[in-house]
Amino acid sequence: MSDSPAPGRRLRERTRGSRWPRIVLPALLIVVWLAGAGLGGPLFGKVSEVSSNDQTAYLPESADATRVHEAQEGFADGDAIPAIVVFSSDAELTDDDLAALGTALEDVAAQDDVAGDVSPPIPSDDGLAAQAFVPLDAEADLGDAVAALGDALRDAAPEGVEVFVTGPAGFSADLAAGFAGIDGLLLGVALAAVLVILVLVYRSALLPVVVLSTSVFALCVALLVVWWLAKAGVLLLSGQTQGILFILVIGAATDYSLLLVARFREELRREQDRGAALFRAVRGSVEPILASGGTVIAGLLCLLLSDLKSNSTLGPVAAIGIVFAMLAALTLLPALLLVFGRTAFWPRVPRVAADAEETRSGGWARIAEAVQRRPRRVWIATTLLLVVGCVGVTQLQADGVAQSELVLGASEARDGQRALGEHFPGGSGSPAAVLAPESSWEETADALLDADGVSGVSIVAQDAPSGSATVDADGISAQGPPGTPAPEPTVVDGAVMLQATLADAADSEAAADTVRALRDAVPEGVLIGGVTATAIDTNDASIHDRTLIIPIVLAVILAILAILLRAIVAPLVLIATTVLSFGTAMGVSGVLFAHVFDFPGADPAVPLFGFVFLVALGIDYNIFLMTRVREETARHGTREGIRRGLTVTGGVITSAGIVLAATFAALSVIPILFLAQLAFIVAFGVLLDTFVVRTLLVPALATDIGRAVWWPSRLARGER
């Protein structure tokens, strides 16, 4: 018999050999993370300095709307965003009313945030309303600027006249107000939800704080890196991306921490020395954590293939967050656990037990045994249930929504647009911008005037009193007394800018149809931009992205799973079950969005984002399960390995799923339609993966397939 010490004894001797590194290394790691959090923490209130919610900024550079937007700067005196002020009354506006409104508009022209000439009130044909155009400084805080403008005009308006601020500036202010709660409300709700779940899971006073601190530190350092990259212009950051980053880091870091803590507690029941137990816990957790995080990162980086910059920029931003979530779980958390040891679990302190290997008792053991008694019946029943849920996908209308519907709840800009449409052409204030070569602008104007859905055409002419002049069948109309010559169009780089006022609201489907028809009708080389064109190009790019990226994400994740599990059959099973779960989540969401929540539709990017997050994050739990099953299979055989793997990981994976669902559900506190829909889809899908797919479907399929699930690895050739 060999006199060499047993592996456990050698490990204890190695970890006890020097107390100095055991103290210094954890302390150094904690100090480094504290420093990073100290630098990143103050940036939570400064994200708006490096972010933008301008849709045009996220379009492909080749899109017509992008090129027109860039050209418009040469035709404008300054950088301004138009606000449309609508004055509405139940009684006809008198001359005195219009005079009072004119005086009020002259007064607001002196406000610091007003960036150009303010138009006089323009009465409607029915006499019940008037509109005015106020250019606001694009560099100003639009929320404050719009609020100040509205308050000043409401104070000066005659009795009985309602005032609304709408148009591009009004909707931008609504979006800014919607995203305003990201730094405070969203983060507070997410952290509170996670803390409550951790307290219920651990029933400990200290451990929930340790785990939550790990997640917060990961977020602070991730934000530090993302903020400076955005400031340097390397990354584009929006309120939408910011919210997803916050939620993703908190959820992922907590999930990885739960896995490590569960493994640490398991080892503490086998090993008295906390250093040796922690070493084994980290060694047993590092592969599934890195594989899980790597899978999510790979899925996110596939978004770099997107034409739409709002999609392509989310990939690296979120990937950076996942990197720091993994680093915190594998460095900061072990350091904290080594410092606190068993005390972290107080009052439920784990003790060394002779039966630590026993896995035949408890609720998860009973579930595992029930699945293995009738595996085929279980997987057929759960598959049929999920397929039924997929049918609802036909109810999901993910072909875009009107700009006025992006913000949930009350919206002054939406109310103003509704009032504008009742008394003026719906597209007033948000015309289609038409960039035409100087040589063909007259032909272009004729095409615009002849088109259905266009109520008027004007051309930018800087020598005209208002900066633009009306165009009719006879050309540019003269402005002024008889004999006044017609103004000449402004020419910039050999092009002129026409404006086509649409008969329908700029964000309506009818306006989109009009702009698509105009693009076919105008001469070659003419570009059409503006609010409606931007929405069209955004939706088209988003549909292209999801068609391209979804198959690529599947292929990448399948390859990672094959490498991780050293098999082909098991990865195919995991991918198929996750895709089925995604289909069910989208189907249920489609039914609820249309018939319960009464949402007006969905952005085309909603299915893409839902797919990337659900498939990448849903695979996480299958990775947690199947890596442990593979480990147990090598010792006990496939059938027993599945039972042991499900029994041991059941509690921690369920806790992780609930945490991730709760953090994504927190997105719903932000009154933005896209985030509310994404919150429900991911939260519901994660719970579906946690309680149905990973608990029943995957173990039942693996049991029914048997050892062939590991083909072509050597486990498939074993005798067990």
C-alpha atoms as one frame of an Amber mdcrd trajectory, in Angstrom:
protein
   0.000   0.000   0.000   1.307   3.466  -0.838   2.290   5.753   2.032   1.445
   8.887   0.046  -1.309  10.988   1.580  -4.839  10.860   0.145  -5.830  13.553
  -2.353  -7.990  15.362   0.202  -5.189  15.412   2.727  -2.678  16.657   0.129
  -5.075  19.463  -0.809  -5.524  20.488   2.840  -1.768  20.491   3.352  -1.265
  22.593   0.218  -3.884  25.153   1.226  -2.615  25.303   4.819   1.050  25.462
   3.853   1.149  29.224   3.778  -1.326  31.448   5.537   0.179  34.600   4.039
  -1.029  34.183   0.411  -4.349  33.045   1.786  -4.761  36.431   3.448  -3.033
  38.721   0.959  -4.562  37.466  -2.306  -8.224  37.764  -1.206  -7.498  41.177
   0.324  -5.815  42.335  -2.882  -8.737  41.140  -5.024 -11.246  42.877  -2.771
  -9.264  46.133  -2.859  -9.001  46.035  -6.674 -12.755  45.512  -7.035 -13.459
  48.239  -4.479 -11.302  50.650  -6.469 -13.081  49.757  -9.696 -16.494  50.176
  -8.087 -15.401  53.485  -6.596 -14.528  54.785 -10.054 -17.566  53.326 -11.803
 -20.238  54.071  -9.201 -20.364  57.854  -9.739 -20.976  57.313 -13.473 -24.518
  55.993 -12.925 -25.847  59.531 -12.984 -23.736  60.563 -15.971 -24.709  58.008
 -18.618 -26.863  60.590 -20.419 -23.653  62.520 -21.191 -22.457  59.745 -23.513
 -25.744  58.286 -24.804 -28.289  59.187 -27.476 -31.846  58.067 -28.244 -31.909
  59.586 -31.750 -33.183  56.851 -34.109 -31.282  58.251 -37.083 -27.961  57.812
 -35.286 -28.514  54.038 -35.267 -29.436  53.547 -38.920 -26.972  52.050 -41.413
 -24.835  54.726 -43.046 -26.148  53.614 -46.449 -29.825  54.118 -45.521 -31.617
  56.905 -47.408 -32.865  58.450 -44.161 -29.304  58.588 -42.784 -27.917  60.292
 -45.870 -30.742  62.831 -45.939 -30.312  63.541 -42.223 -26.605  64.249 -42.745
 -27.362  66.518 -45.721 -29.994  68.483 -43.775 -27.295  70.038 -41.607 -26.069
  71.981 -44.638 -29.529  73.451 -45.251 -30.156  74.564 -41.662 -28.826  77.660
 -39.940 -28.107  75.698 -36.757 -28.532  72.394 -34.989 -32.175  72.409 -33.896
 -35.014  69.965 -33.266 -38.467  71.254 -34.252 -41.227  71.387 -31.675 -44.782
  71.705 -32.961 -47.082  73.639 -30.665 -50.786  72.918 -31.130 -53.415  75.295
 -29.747 -56.875  73.734 -29.635 -60.251  75.059 -28.544 -63.854  73.912 -28.611
 -64.850  77.372 -29.876 -63.516  79.119 -32.950 -60.337  81.089 -32.244 -60.926
  84.847 -32.548 -58.516  87.437 -33.907 -57.803  88.481 -30.309 -57.013  84.859
 -29.412 -54.584  84.558 -32.318 -52.988  87.884 -31.406 -52.490  86.734 -27.810
 -50.958  83.487 -29.019 -48.680  85.429 -31.377 -47.459  87.586 -28.509 -46.833
  84.504 -26.354 -44.804  82.911 -29.154 -42.726  86.075 -29.547 -41.980  85.950
 -25.832 -40.839  82.288 -25.838 -38.497  83.080 -28.748 -36.265  84.726 -26.146
 -35.859  81.509 -24.118 -32.316  80.154 -24.005 -33.311  76.769 -25.443 -34.974
  78.246 -28.555 -32.502  77.982 -31.440 -34.087  79.991 -34.267 -37.038  81.921
 -35.563 -40.430  81.011 -34.082 -43.328  80.956 -36.517 -46.528  82.920 -35.854
 -49.669  80.897 -35.049 -51.075  79.283 -38.195 -54.872  78.816 -37.906 -56.571
  75.662 -39.136 -59.249  75.713 -41.837 -61.963  74.927 -39.296 -60.826  77.820
 -37.083 -60.716  75.587 -33.960 -56.958  75.245 -33.744 -53.634  76.822 -34.586
 -50.111  75.488 -34.852 -46.674  77.029 -34.528 -43.132  75.807 -35.073 -40.472
  76.364 -32.419 -36.891  75.180 -33.102 -35.223  73.924 -29.930 -31.495  73.597
 -29.345 -30.501  69.961 -29.950 -27.797  70.257 -27.284 -30.275  71.336 -24.612
 -32.058  69.051 -22.176 -35.136  68.496 -24.331 -37.240  67.372 -21.391 -36.677
  70.654 -19.574 -36.903  72.696 -22.786 -40.232  71.199 -23.839 -41.636  71.529
 -20.320 -40.573  75.197 -20.094 -42.029  75.931 -23.544 -45.354  74.283 -22.719
 -45.646  75.971 -19.313 -44.914  79.425 -20.729 -47.472  79.089 -23.517 -50.153
  77.600 -21.254 -49.767  80.517 -18.851 -50.238  83.023 -21.701 -52.947  81.186
 -23.678 -56.494  82.597 -23.646 -59.027  80.824 -21.466 -60.394  77.645 -23.033
 -57.367  77.081 -25.284 -55.427  73.868 -24.715 -51.714  73.789 -25.493 -49.746
  70.707 -26.599 -46.056  70.425 -27.518 -45.536  67.616 -30.008 -43.410  66.849
 -33.074 -39.843  65.488 -32.969 -38.919  67.547 -29.889 -42.040  66.466 -28.002
 -41.534  62.760 -28.697 -37.826  63.005 -27.865 -38.758  64.585 -24.531 -41.202
  61.733 -23.878 -38.477  59.162 -24.528 -36.040  61.014 -22.289 -38.632  61.065
 -19.501 -39.320  57.358 -20.009 -35.657  56.445 -19.690 -35.111  58.814 -16.757
 -35.806  56.054 -14.222 -33.015  53.742 -15.383 -30.336  54.965 -12.989 -32.605
  54.993  -9.942 -35.945  53.229 -10.200 -34.886  50.327 -12.440 -31.718  49.584
 -10.508 -33.480  49.907  -7.157 -36.322  47.559  -8.112 -33.945  44.977  -9.607
 -31.621  44.959  -6.580 -34.522  44.826  -4.126 -36.079  41.875  -5.964 -32.776
  39.983  -6.041 -32.125  40.679  -2.356 -35.539  39.327  -1.332 -35.008  36.158
  -3.402 -31.508  35.623  -1.980 -32.782  36.002   1.589 -35.496  33.404   0.907
 -33.001  31.053  -0.756 -30.201  31.263   1.807 -32.107  32.255   4.962 -28.907
  33.940   6.000 -28.130  37.464   7.109 -24.707  37.796   5.485 -24.619  35.611
   2.371 -27.274  37.560   0.390 -25.271  40.749   0.948 -22.061  39.034  -0.195
 -23.683  37.744  -3.393 -25.486  41.010  -4.156 -22.289  42.995  -3.546 -20.548
  40.806  -6.112 -23.222  41.688  -8.686 -23.148  45.414  -7.886 -19.357  45.581
  -8.113 -19.477  43.760 -11.462 -21.985  46.318 -12.754 -19.946  49.292 -11.513
 -16.768  48.132 -13.243 -18.644  47.168 -16.426 -20.228  50.627 -16.503 -16.813
  52.218 -15.978 -15.437  50.499 -19.091 -18.569  51.052 -21.217 -18.853  54.730
 -20.226 -15.313  55.569 -21.288 -15.609  53.585 -24.527 -18.819  55.482 -25.320
 -17.171  58.790 -24.473 -14.307  57.936 -26.833 -16.812  57.168 -29.600 -15.900
  53.472 -29.739 -19.412  52.408 -28.667 -22.864  53.918 -29.179 -24.973  53.919
 -26.027 -28.731  54.462 -25.744 -31.184  54.364 -22.856 -32.421  51.017 -24.149
 -28.909  49.511 -24.182 -28.173  50.976 -20.755 -31.244  49.363 -19.200 -30.442
  45.958 -20.701 -26.815  46.216 -19.522 -27.879  46.907 -15.933 -30.333  44.022
 -15.822 -28.096  41.557 -17.633 -25.085  42.118 -15.374 -27.090  41.940 -12.139
 -28.918  38.786 -13.263 -25.918  36.975 -14.751 -23.495  37.794 -11.921 -26.048
  36.629  -9.352 -26.661  33.392 -11.290 -22.946  32.601 -11.490 -22.577  33.424
  -7.812 -25.445  31.106  -6.890 -23.719  28.251  -8.718 -20.397  28.832  -6.958
 -21.981  29.251  -3.520 -23.989  26.031  -3.975 -20.819  24.149  -4.892 -18.961
  25.722  -1.931 -21.682  24.669   0.505 -21.603  21.172  -0.965 -17.824  20.971
  -0.455 -18.039  22.344   3.099 -20.104  19.264   3.957 -17.211  17.098   2.787
 -14.214  19.166   3.863 -13.493  20.880   7.183 -10.907  23.289   5.778 -12.631
  26.203   4.054  -9.656  26.888   1.767  -9.667  23.347   0.425 -13.457  23.406
   0.087 -13.324  26.709  -1.797 -10.586  25.437  -4.099 -12.725  22.438  -5.047
 -15.823  24.625  -5.434 -14.079  27.022  -7.812 -12.527  24.141  -9.746 -15.944
  22.505 -10.133 -17.696  25.769 -11.059 -15.230  27.437 -13.392 -16.067  25.277
 -16.430 -19.871  25.747 -16.358 -19.536  29.460 -15.509 -17.047  30.121 -18.315
 -19.071  27.973 -20.722 -22.283  29.717 -19.749 -20.799  33.189 -19.997 -18.962
  32.315 -23.191 -22.198  31.125 -24.759 -23.987  34.356 -23.868 -21.063  36.446
 -25.126 -20.931  34.521 -28.404 -24.659  35.027 -28.921 -24.400  38.726 -28.130
 -21.430  39.294 -30.425 -23.442  37.845 -33.306 -25.365  41.123 -33.085 -22.285
  42.803 -34.581 -23.521  41.451 -37.921 -26.580  43.684 -37.618 -27.144  46.566
 -40.041 -28.976  48.481 -37.335 -26.516  50.126 -34.972 -28.915  49.942 -32.029
 -28.577  46.146 -32.374 -24.899  45.940 -33.276 -23.828  48.233 -30.422 -25.799
  46.238 -27.840 -23.638  43.182 -28.585 -20.271  44.470 -27.333 -21.823  46.538
 -24.528 -23.677  43.546 -23.089 -20.699  41.243 -23.729 -18.509  43.532 -21.631
 -21.091  43.250 -18.864 -21.041  39.443 -19.008 -17.222  39.396 -18.880 -17.227
  41.359 -15.631 -20.095  39.267 -14.255 -17.943  36.152 -14.739 -14.808  37.817
 -13.376 -16.620  38.993 -10.248 -18.116  35.562  -9.617 -14.740  33.823 -10.047
 -12.493  36.332  -8.244 -14.325  38.717  -5.922 -16.867  36.204  -4.632 -14.273
  33.500  -3.788 -12.203  36.151  -1.995 -15.203  37.184   0.108 -16.164  33.561
   0.818 -12.606  32.776   1.910 -12.684  35.715   4.291 -16.052  34.818   5.846
 -15.907  31.029   5.499 -18.770  29.156   7.120 -19.849  32.338   8.889 -21.315
  33.577   5.614 -24.025  30.887   5.886 -25.046  31.734   9.473 -27.404  30.678
  10.975 -27.588  27.630   8.635 -23.893  26.789   8.830 -22.894  23.714   6.755
 -21.047  21.025   8.762 -18.984  18.082   7.609 -21.342  15.107   7.295 -20.685
  11.431   6.710 -23.566  11.222   4.247 -22.575  14.241   2.157 -22.594  12.124
  -1.006 -26.178  10.947  -0.451 -28.526  12.315  -3.102 -31.618  10.145  -2.749
 -33.623  12.369  -0.426 -35.415  15.666  -0.934 -37.882  17.078  -3.415 -35.492
  17.194  -6.360 -34.553  13.552  -5.828 -38.227  12.639  -5.998 -38.697  14.676
  -9.200 -35.667  12.991 -10.771 -36.950   9.542  -9.878 -40.432  10.365 -11.222
 -38.952  11.532 -14.542 -36.867   8.375 -14.839 -39.808   6.061 -14.175 -41.667
   7.230 -17.318 -39.243   9.371 -19.348 -40.977   8.956 -22.710 -44.366   9.892
 -21.347 -42.843  12.957 -19.655 -41.025  14.329 -22.692 -43.929  13.702 -25.076
 -46.398  15.453 -22.746 -44.151  18.464 -22.137 -43.318  18.740 -25.854 -46.997
  18.763 -26.799 -47.671  21.434 -24.170 -44.881  23.634 -25.529 -45.995  23.125
 -29.140 -49.509  24.295 -28.239 -47.973  27.449 -26.757 -46.094  28.090 -30.002
 -49.365  28.489 -31.912 -49.843  31.957 -30.438 -46.866  33.254 -32.462 -49.377
  34.108 -35.192 -50.789  36.789 -32.864 -47.459  38.604 -32.497 -47.460  41.660
 -34.779 -43.761  42.522 -34.786 -43.716  44.776 -37.850 -43.152  48.090 -36.086
 -45.157  50.563 -34.022 -45.905  54.244 -34.391 -43.493  56.683 -32.768 -46.394
  57.976 -30.676 -46.822  54.500 -29.137 -43.225  53.993 -27.992 -43.933  55.478
 -24.554 -46.506  53.815 -22.313 -48.891  55.860 -20.204 -49.722  59.546 -20.569
 -47.983  61.459 -23.368 -48.449  65.140 -24.176 -46.742  64.606 -27.538 -49.196
  61.821 -28.428 -52.174  63.964 -27.392 -50.768  66.851 -29.399 -50.338  64.729
 -32.500 -53.923  63.537 -32.175 -55.129  67.155 -31.953 -52.920  68.097 -34.895
 -54.449  65.347 -37.023 -57.974  66.522 -36.220 -57.405  70.052 -37.568 -54.415
  69.925 -39.955 -52.827  67.485 -42.399 -51.548  64.676 -40.212 -47.951  65.121
 -41.333 -47.740  68.798 -40.442 -44.471  69.590 -38.722 -42.854  66.280 -39.674
 -42.647  66.440 -43.469 -40.791  63.983 -45.641 -37.392  65.493 -46.438 -36.548
  65.006 -50.113 -32.946  65.515 -51.271 -32.887  66.041 -55.032 -30.097  66.925
 -57.501 -30.318  70.554 -58.592 -30.881  69.447 -62.182 -33.988  67.390 -61.390
 -35.665  69.153 -58.502 -38.548  70.422 -60.629 -39.260  66.906 -61.918 -39.096
  65.694 -58.334 -41.508  68.403 -57.185 -43.991  67.383 -59.905 -43.795  63.753
 -58.749 -44.472  64.834 -55.181 -47.397  67.074 -56.136 -48.986  64.300 -58.219
 -48.664  61.676 -55.464 -51.561  60.541 -53.300 -51.078  61.207 -49.602 -49.130
  64.473 -50.078 -50.961  67.622 -49.036 -48.293  70.179 -49.885 -44.725  70.691
 -51.084 -42.179  73.344 -50.137 -38.501  73.934 -50.861 -35.703  75.273 -48.674
 -34.918  78.800 -49.835 -32.854  80.809 -47.405 -33.762  84.140 -48.985 -37.454
  83.451 -48.280 -38.793  85.125 -45.106 -39.504  81.792 -43.371 -36.534  79.935
 -44.841 -38.723  77.916 -47.213 -41.146  78.611 -50.045 -44.260  76.834 -51.294
 -44.000  74.863 -54.531 -47.002  74.366 -56.776 -47.606  73.301 -60.357 -46.207
  76.634 -61.595 -42.973  76.353 -59.589 -41.848  78.269 -56.515 -44.514  80.693
 -55.305 -43.572  84.341 -54.840 -43.870  85.645 -51.285 -44.760  89.270 -50.805
 -46.574  92.012 -52.803 -47.313  91.563 -56.516 -44.160  91.759 -58.577 -41.974
  90.238 -55.860 -39.668  87.692 -57.516 -39.859  84.102 -56.391 -37.010  83.094
 -54.066 -34.269  80.869 -55.397 -33.836  77.416 -53.870 -30.853  76.878 -51.605
 -28.255  74.661 -53.262 -25.768  72.686 -51.166 -23.247  70.393 -52.862 -25.335
  70.358 -56.036 -28.576  69.357 -54.297 -31.739  71.056 -53.076 -34.029  70.102
 -50.204 -37.774  69.715 -50.785 -40.314  69.047 -48.036 -43.467  67.020 -48.667
 -46.188  67.477 -46.046 -48.021  64.168 -45.706 -51.779  63.914 -45.370 -51.441
  61.313 -42.597 -49.604  61.359 -39.279 -45.890  60.893 -39.862 -45.723  57.719
 -37.748 -48.808  56.079 -39.262 -48.912  53.065 -41.583 -50.634  55.227 -44.213
 -47.728  57.693 -44.152 -45.265  54.787 -44.481 -47.150  53.551 -47.540 -47.005
  57.063 -49.016 -43.240  57.368 -48.520 -42.617  53.924 -50.014 -44.685  54.959
 -53.050 -42.791  58.263 -53.310 -39.455  56.449 -53.360 -40.670  54.559 -56.417
 -42.111  57.672 -58.094 -39.251  60.196 -57.799 -36.385  60.304 -60.322 -33.308
  58.171 -59.811 -30.788  59.669 -57.394 -33.439  61.366 -55.241 -33.341  60.398
 -51.548 -36.260  60.623 -49.105 -35.737  60.990 -45.369 -37.546  62.447 -42.380
 -39.462  60.896 -39.499 -41.492  58.461 -41.598 -38.544  57.370 -43.738 -36.422
  56.831 -40.616 -39.072  54.512 -39.185 -39.300  52.614 -42.488 -35.535  52.166
 -42.794 -35.280  51.156 -39.134 -37.974  48.487 -39.478 -36.521  47.161 -42.736
 -33.029  46.907 -41.238 -34.406  45.240 -38.114 -36.282  42.590 -40.118 -33.126
  41.920 -42.148 -31.117  41.572 -38.932 -33.351  39.002 -37.283 -33.517  36.911
 -40.462 -29.710  36.877 -40.692 -28.669  36.660 -37.050 -31.013  34.057 -35.547
 -29.600  31.104 -37.569 -26.036  32.277 -36.886 -26.647  32.430 -33.128 -27.992
  28.874 -33.220 -24.967  27.595 -35.132 -22.482  29.330 -32.818 -24.124  28.068
 -29.631 -24.395  24.547 -31.057 -20.651  24.551 -31.762 -19.862  25.746 -28.226
 -22.061  23.051 -26.681 -20.445  20.356 -28.827 -17.000  21.416 -27.622 -18.119
  21.682 -23.994 -19.993  18.373 -23.796 -17.673  16.567 -26.246 -20.756  15.202
 -27.968 -23.131  15.911 -30.846 -26.437  14.381 -29.769 -26.647  16.160 -26.403
 -26.035  19.656 -27.920 -28.695  18.996 -30.571 -31.156  18.006 -27.851 -30.359
  21.130 -25.814 -30.663  23.472 -28.802 -33.940  21.889 -29.947 -35.533  22.139
 -26.501 -34.390  25.736 -26.029 -35.749  26.793 -29.431 -39.042  25.081 -28.607
 -39.140  26.962 -25.305 -38.454  30.232 -27.149 -41.308  29.538 -29.559 -43.655
  28.929 -26.644 -42.554  32.122 -24.904 -43.148  34.143 -28.079 -46.512  32.454
 -28.678 -47.820  33.134 -25.175 -46.453  36.686 -25.373 -48.183  37.260 -28.716
 -51.561  36.275 -27.289 -51.139  38.347 -24.119 -49.759  41.406 -25.946 -52.704
  41.454 -28.363 -55.610  40.428 -26.134 -54.668  41.193 -22.512 -52.146  44.056
 -22.453 -53.654  45.597 -25.616 -50.258  46.643 -26.980 -50.377  48.343 -30.413
 -47.818  45.920 -31.892 -44.111  45.277 -31.432 -40.829  46.499 -32.811 -39.240
  44.061 -35.296 -36.223  43.874 -32.963 -38.310  42.407 -30.115 -38.188  38.809
 -31.469 -34.462  39.162 -32.213 -33.558  40.432 -28.741 -35.908  37.925 -27.153
 -34.254  35.117 -29.128 -30.686  36.146 -28.312 -31.382  36.503 -24.601 -33.656
  33.495 -24.206 -31.525  31.079 -26.220 -28.208  32.260 -24.767 -29.502  32.549
 -21.186 -31.819  29.533 -21.435 -28.905  27.385 -22.571 -27.119  28.482 -19.375
 -29.336  26.326 -17.201 -28.933  23.358 -19.507 -25.164  23.901 -19.340 -25.306
  23.988 -15.527 -27.325  20.769 -15.565 -25.548  18.809 -18.296 -21.990  19.604
 -17.208 -22.864  18.186 -13.799 -24.679  15.229 -15.399 -21.592  14.527 -17.507
 -19.411  14.672 -14.404 -21.692  12.234 -12.540 -22.074   9.997 -15.610 -18.324
   9.439 -15.723 -18.567   8.027 -12.184 -21.955   6.335 -12.042 -23.247   5.783
 -15.599 -25.722   7.746 -17.709 -29.004   6.944 -15.953 -27.664   7.455 -12.450
 -25.660  10.470 -13.634 -28.843  12.159 -14.888 -30.609  11.469 -11.599 -27.729
  12.780  -9.508 -27.162  15.796 -11.751 -30.808  16.884 -11.587 -30.986  16.274
  -7.842 -27.837  18.235  -7.019 -28.417  21.179  -9.380 -32.204  21.432  -9.061
 -32.277  23.938  -6.213 -29.505  26.241  -7.417 -30.718  26.351 -11.037 -34.273
  27.079  -9.918 -33.010  29.912  -7.713 -30.902  31.255 -10.591 -33.872  31.149
 -12.956 -36.103  33.010 -10.525 -33.401  35.652  -9.982 -32.874  36.204 -13.708
 -36.622  36.339 -14.375 -37.082  38.868 -11.570 -34.285  41.124 -12.828 -35.616
  41.164 -16.388 -39.158  41.715 -15.087 -37.810  44.873 -13.426 -37.430  46.377
 -16.927 -41.205  46.766 -16.978 -40.978  49.687 -14.527 -39.539  51.774 -17.394
 -42.552  53.035 -19.428 -41.048  52.136 -22.808 -43.018  49.659 -24.939 -39.940
  47.803 -26.241 -38.506  47.228 -22.747 -41.870  46.194 -21.280 -42.325  43.572
 -24.006 -38.751  42.318 -23.714 -39.162  42.114 -19.929 -42.175  39.838 -20.212
 -40.773  37.634 -22.979 -37.450  36.978 -21.241 -38.893  36.636 -17.724 -41.592
  34.205 -18.843 -39.180  32.314 -21.100 -36.581  31.922 -18.359 -39.182  30.548
 -15.953 -40.369  28.175 -18.664 -36.799  26.962 -19.171 -36.269  26.629 -15.433
 -39.396  24.748 -14.414 -40.342  22.814 -17.567 -37.447  22.427 -20.002 -34.552
  21.869 -17.594 -36.596  20.079 -14.916 -38.680  17.737 -17.088 -38.010  17.829
 -20.827 -34.198  17.626 -20.985 -33.766  14.946 -18.253 -36.605  12.852 -19.744
 -35.145  13.039 -23.268 -31.624  12.261 -22.042 -32.916   9.291 -20.028 -34.933
   7.939 -22.941 -32.023   8.305 -25.381 -29.665   6.698 -22.894 -25.918   6.673
 -23.224 -26.254   7.515 -26.937 -26.924  11.087 -25.814 -23.124  11.389 -25.359
 -22.317  10.161 -28.883 -19.625  10.162 -30.195 -17.690  10.613 -26.924 -16.371
   7.654 -24.977 -19.262   7.947 -22.513 -21.531   6.667 -25.305 -19.403   3.534
 -25.559 -19.415   2.736 -21.843 -21.152  -0.311 -20.452 -23.312   1.654 -18.007
